[in-house]
Structures are given as structure tokens and as C-alpha cells.
Amino acid sequence: MILSRSDVASILSMKECMTAVEMAFRELSEGTAIMPLRTAITTPDGLALYMPAYLKQMGALACKVVTVYKNNPAKHKLPTTIGKVLLQDRRPGMLSVSWTADIYRGAYGCSQRCGNQLPCQEG
């Protein structure tokens, strides 16, 4: 399943998002979160960043993938920064949801995570 910005906005309220973020930080402080350091891969044209995490108590398995390509606007009419959140079912490990982090207007998920309704700044 691929969700758009409007899909995510329609199913995830600010209150629900803040509760989930609070629970995730609790797991991090209690040591039940597995969150390796971000992996960065430099390509000739840009940078790819991979940020995986597993929250044991919530049973949440995900990876945020962000690319930063400074020539995208001129060459491809795409934003400099493109992001996607991949949610996996932890039992079989299958990809269950792919959420594009609104590549055209700043990341809705970033706005939700930060507790505001304004898009985060693009690089």
C-alpha cells in the first residue's frame, strides 16, 4: 500500500501522532527500541540516508529513506530532498505500507512529528 500526504493526514491526527511519538521516545529511554545510527551513502549526484528502527513494545518496524540531490530542481523538476517511510509487518518482514514524505511540499510527517501543521523546511 502506498500512502500520499493526504492519505496520511486523513488517518493520522496530530493528537494520535503526538501519542505515538511519546510512546516511541519512551521505548527509546527504556531501551526497548533498536535504532542503529543513520547510514549515509554518497553517490556522484547526491546523498542517500537510511534510518531504520524497531520498537519492540509497539511492534513497529520501519525505515525512513531520504535522498538529497541538489541538482534535482534544475535537472528533473523535483525537490532537492525526497523522503519515504517504509513500514514493515514485523512478523513476516513484508513491506506493508510505503509513505511518500510529500516530496513536493516538505514532509507532512516531519510537521506532525514536530507538533505543528506547517511543512518542515526543505534543503
N, C-alpha and C positions, 0 to 999 in steps of 0.2 A: 504494500500500500504506500503510495506517495502522497504526502500531505502538502498543501500550499500554505502560504501565510494565512489566508482567510480560513482555511480548514482548522489550523491550529488555534487561531483567535476564536473560532466558534465553539471549540470544545475545551479550551483551557482558559479559565477565568484568571484574573490577577490573583484573587484570593487562593485559588487552587494551586497556582504556580508558586506563590509565596510559601504555602504549606509544604509543597514538595521540596522546595529549596531548603527550607528549615529542616526537614527530615534528612535530606542529603547531608547537610552540614553536621547534623547530629551524628550520623553514621561516620562521617569523616573524623569527628572528635572522639568517637567511641572505638575507633579502629576497625570498624566493620566494612569500610569502603576500601576497595582496591582501585587506586588511581595512579598509574605509573606516570612518570614525567612525560611531558609532551614530546613527541618525536617530530623532528623537522627534517625535511628533505628539500635540498636546494636543487632546482633544475636550471637549465640555461635561461629560461624566461621568467622564473619566479620561485615561489616558495610554497611547499605543501606542509601542512601541520596536522598531526593526528593526535587526538586526545581521548583515549579510551577510559572507561570507568565501569566498575561493577559495584553495586550497592547490595550487600548480602541480605540485609533485613527487608529491603524493599523488593529484592529480586530483580533489580533493574540492571540491564547490560546495554551499554551504548558506546558510541564513538562519535565525536564531533570531528569533522574534517573541514579544514579551511585552506583555501589557496589564496595567495596574494601575488597577483601578476600586474605590475604597474603599467604595462602597455595594453592591457585588455580594452580600456575605453577607446583608444585610437585604432587599434588593430581589429578588434572583434565586436565593438559596441557593447561590451559587457563591463560590469563594475570591476574595480581593482580587486576587491575582496569578494570571494564566493564561499559560502558555507553550506554544510549539510550535516544533519544529525541522523545517525543510523541507530535505530533501536532494534535490539535482537531479543528473541524469546530465549531465555537462559537455559531452558530445558533441552531443546534440540539444537540450539545455537543458530537457528534460522533467522534471517532478516525479517522483521515483522512490519516495521514502518521506516520509511525514508522521509525525512522532513527537510525540505529545502529552506535554509535560513534566509529567506527573502533576499535573493541575490540582487534584486533591482532597487531596493529602497532601504537598506540597513536591516539588521537582523531583528525580527519580531521577538525571537527567543531571548536575545540579549536584552531587549527592552523589558520583557517580562521578568527575566532573572534579576535585573537591576531595580525592579519595582516601579517602573514608570511606563507611561504609554507612548513616549517619544522614541523614535528609532535611535539606536546607537550610531555613533559616527563611523563612517566607512573610511578605510585607509587609502 
